Amino acid sequence: MLEINYDQMSDQELRQYFLEHKNNQSALQAYLQRRNQQPREVITKVGDPDFDLKIEQAVEGKIRRK
């Protein structure tokens, strides 16, 4: 059986590979591990008076980037 090197795949390639091989546990683990290593952006905090506005802006920005 051919060994797949997930480290050589880009984030998009790994995501696509996982989506095409959903029963592959090692692909799932590699995908989740890579996702957990990526920094997370804090958009707002609970109690922020502009909470809803900041969430809406973040969603709109993400939609525009796609």
Summary of the structure (lengths in Angstrom):
residues: 66
radius of gyration: 16.7
end to end distance: 36.4
largest distance: 56.1
contacts: 115
relative contact order: 0.10
helix: 62%
strand: 0%
